[in-house]
Amino acid sequence: MKIDIITVVPELLESPFSHSIMKRAQDKGLLQVKTHNLRQWAINQHGQVDDYQYGGGAGMVMLCEPLANAIETLQKDTVYDEIIYVTPDGPQFNQQMANQLSMKENIIIICGHYKGIDQRIRDHFVTREISIGDYVLSGGELAAAVIVDAVGRLLPGVLNDETSALFDSFQDNLLAPPVYTRPASFRGWEVPTPLLSGNPKIVDEWRYEASLRLTELKRPDLMKE
Ligand code: ADE
């Protein structure tokens, strides 16, 4: 899978994909993440990519021309399944969307800044808008990093234990059960005995029950879905 990210602050995205699982995914050739500095497509030598908004009001708007040129340049080499704009007014990102996106071949993510991007880019290029939550970040880069991470780890072969993503929280609209490691007793705090039974059926039953209880307690909204 290839993900091209268009940003005015590529430096913000240097680190998130250079370590741990995202690095491994790229080293294995399963994921390719490329950032593109929008200023390459600036409208003048001053690197201008934004301007005042029509109608007045505080805050700059990212210009059509650099964004359209950036997208069309990328499209010369690649057919994209999705052109995503990360924005706080989009539908909220969740595990189901991550699953859907992990099945795509090529994706562009546009990171906004300031007041956002000219609406005409959203109308004519963007195929999907995504918010990562009901709060406003100073730019779309961290949202893009969240999406790439959540999607990248789902690609077949990325996680060592292929089955482990299947048991993540949210995969069945249930939270993952609590986990324990050695020692079995720490300061008198005991690991639940079913987990020590060595019987996979007993373990599975305990985990499923624990997931249900936890979801009911912490995220009852998931049970309704
Ligand atoms: N850009 C700024 N805030 C954002 C958010 N919450 N989600 C996605 N993109 C954003």
Residues whose N, C-alpha, C, O or C-beta is under 5 A from the ligand:
A	BS01	ADE	V86 T87 P88 I130 S131 I132 G133 Y135 V136 L137 G139 G140 A143
